[in-house]
Amino acid sequence: MNFYWLAAAIVTEVIATSCLKASNGFTRPLPSVFVVLGYGAAFYCLSQTLKTVPIGLAYAIWSGVGTVLIALVGVFLYRQTLDRAAVLGMALIIAGVLVLNLYSKSVAH
C-alpha cells in the first residue's frame, strides 16, 4: 500500500508542476488552483509513504520518476524537445530507480 501512496504523490506532483507552467506565473486562476491543490495532495501522499518507506528511498523514487514524467509532459504537452543527453540522463534515472527497488536492502517490501 505504501508504494501506492508514493505513486499518487508522483502523479499529483507531476500534475501540479504541469499546471505551474500553465499558470503563467500565477496569473491564470484555474491552473494556479491546481498547483496549490496538487502540491498539497502530493505532500500528503508522500507523508503517508514515509510512515513505512525510508525517506531517502522514497525521495529518490519520487524525484527520479517525477523528473522523467515531467520531461515527457514537456515533450507531449508543451512541444519541448529532448536531445540525446537528456534521453540518456533519463535512462540513467530510470536505471537508478530500478536498482534501488530490485537490489537495495533499504527497500521495505
C-alpha positions, 0 to 999 in steps of 0.5 A: 500500500505504501508504494501506492501512496508514493505513486499518487504523490508522483502523479499529483506532483507531476500534475501540479508542476504541469499546471505551474507552467500553465499558470503563467506565473500565477496569473491564470486562476484555474491552473494556479488552483491546481498547483496549490491543490496538487502540491498539497495532495502530493505532500500528503501522499508522500507523508503517508509513504514515509510512515513505512518507506525510508525517506531517502528511498522514497525521495529518490523514487519520487524525484527520479520518476517525477523528473522523467514524467515531467520531461515527457509532459514537456515533450507531449504537452508543451512541444519541448524537445529532448536531445540525446543527453537528456534521453540518456540522463533519463535512462540513467534515472530510470536505471537508478530507480530500478536498482534501488527497488530490485537490489537495495536492502533499504527497500521495505517490501 
